[in-house]
């Protein structure tokens, strides 16, 4: 069975999807991490960002592995490096690149072909898995998402304000929604879940109920 969870930045998709996968005993696929790894490799190889073919080649040759909660590129744990502000600011080069998107969707389908999976991203219910048995579109108001992300970052020791997080988030939402291929969009048959005011465990329990109904 394939469960897709799509939605905007900061909706808590990764945490929720990971916990849901654990409850269901499904594999978990963090597709945002995949795009981040492509950019990470491009950055390390100091590629010319205007060269679409160079980034496309990196995506096709990406040696990526998920090991529990860790993401490995060529055997190196890059889990925290790929989530830096520097990589986030460059992410649109990968997300806007059609060669990269094609390689990522191919890899996502391969990774999901063997086991039951909860997959999380922007285009999972629309493009990667249009026939998925359960599609969820997870969102929250922009303010709530920014507030949660700010708290998360402060807990990680970073000094940030809600205003600056909201500004970066709005920019990324606009870029993700405007993307013609693989843009942020709910599938026609997606179940919409708005998480304002809900605690994390409540969201996970709610999604679990939705999935079990369709099992
Ligand atoms: O989910 P996360 O914030 O890690 O995703 C990083 C970026 O990767 C998103 O802002 C989006 O531009 C891109 N992405 C995408 N398609 C996906 C997952 C992520 O374009 N399926």
Boltz pocket constraint, residues with backbone or C-beta under 6 A from the ligand:
constraints:
  - pocket:
      binder: B
      contacts: [[A, 9], [A, 31], [A, 32], [A, 33], [A, 35], [A, 36], [A, 91], [A, 92], [A, 95], [A, 120], [A, 121], [A, 122], [A, 123], [A, 124], [A, 172], [A, 176], [A, 182]]
      max_distance: 6.0
